[in-house]
Amino acid sequence: MIHRQKIGAFRRLAALALAGALAFARAAEACTSFLLKAAAGSPVYGRTMEFGFKLQSDAIVIPRQFAFTATGPGGKPGPGRRVTASWASMRSAPPSLLTA
C-alpha cells in the first residue's frame, strides 16, 4: 500500500514538473531544409523560413543569362556578372530594418 502511494505521489510530482516546464517553453525558432528531385533527375534544395515575428518578404526570380551590374565607388560602373543558372529565392527583413 505504501509503495502504491509513493508511485502516485511521484506521478503527480512528475506531471506538475512537466506542466511547469511547458508553461515556460518558448516557440521553436528553426528552419527546415528539404531536397526535391526535378523531372530531369537533378536535386533541388529548399529551405523554409520560420521566425517568431512577422517578416516583410518578397519572392526573387533571377532568369538564366541575366546580367548584373553594380555601382562602384564614386558612382562608377562596377564589375558585371552574368548568371548561368536560373534561381528563385525569398528576400526578407524584419520590419525594423525596412522602415529605418
C-alpha positions in Angstrom: 0.0 0.0 0.0 2.8 2.4 0.9 4.6 1.6 -2.4 1.5 2.5 -4.4 1.2 5.8 -2.5 4.8 6.6 -3.4 4.2 5.8 -7.1 1.1 8.0 -7.1 3.0 10.9 -5.4 5.8 10.5 -7.9 3.4 10.6 -10.9 1.7 13.8 -9.5 5.1 15.4 -9.0 6.3 14.4 -12.5 3.1 15.8 -14.0 3.5 19.0 -12.1 7.1 19.4 -13.2 6.2 18.7 -16.8 3.3 21.3 -16.7 5.7 23.8 -15.2 8.3 23.2 -17.9 5.7 23.5 -20.7 4.3 26.7 -19.2 7.7 28.4 -19.8 8.6 26.8 -23.1 9.4 29.0 -26.0 8.3 28.6 -29.6 10.7 26.8 -31.8 12.8 29.1 -34.0 14.3 26.8 -36.6 14.4 26.3 -40.3 13.7 23.1 -42.2 15.6 22.0 -45.3 14.3 19.6 -47.9 15.6 18.1 -51.1 13.4 17.6 -54.1 14.1 15.7 -57.3 13.5 17.6 -60.6 11.9 16.0 -63.6 15.4 15.7 -65.2 16.6 13.9 -62.0 18.7 16.7 -60.7 18.4 17.7 -57.0 16.7 20.9 -55.9 17.5 22.2 -52.4 14.9 24.2 -50.5 14.6 25.7 -47.0 11.7 27.1 -45.0 11.8 30.4 -43.1 10.4 30.2 -39.6 10.7 33.2 -37.4 9.0 34.3 -34.2 7.9 37.6 -35.7 6.2 38.7 -38.9 8.6 39.5 -41.8 8.0 41.5 -44.9 9.3 39.2 -47.7 9.4 39.2 -51.5 10.0 36.5 -54.0 13.0 36.9 -56.2 13.4 35.2 -59.5 16.6 35.5 -61.5 16.4 34.2 -65.0 19.2 32.4 -66.8 21.7 34.7 -68.6 20.6 37.7 -66.5 23.4 40.3 -66.4 24.0 42.1 -63.0 25.9 45.4 -62.9 26.8 47.2 -59.7 27.7 50.8 -58.9 31.2 51.2 -57.7 32.8 54.0 -55.6 32.2 57.5 -56.9 29.2 56.3 -58.9 31.4 54.5 -61.5 30.1 51.2 -63.0 31.3 48.2 -61.1 32.1 44.8 -62.4 29.3 43.0 -64.1 28.2 39.4 -63.6 26.2 37.1 -65.8 24.1 34.4 -64.1 24.5 31.0 -65.9 21.6 29.2 -64.0 18.2 30.4 -63.1 17.4 31.0 -59.4 14.3 31.6 -57.2 14.6 32.8 -53.7 13.0 34.8 -50.9 14.2 38.1 -49.6 13.1 39.1 -46.1 14.0 41.5 -43.4 12.4 42.4 -40.0 10.1 45.4 -40.3 12.6 47.5 -38.2 15.2 47.2 -40.9 12.8 48.1 -43.7 11.5 51.2 -42.1 14.8 52.7 -40.9 
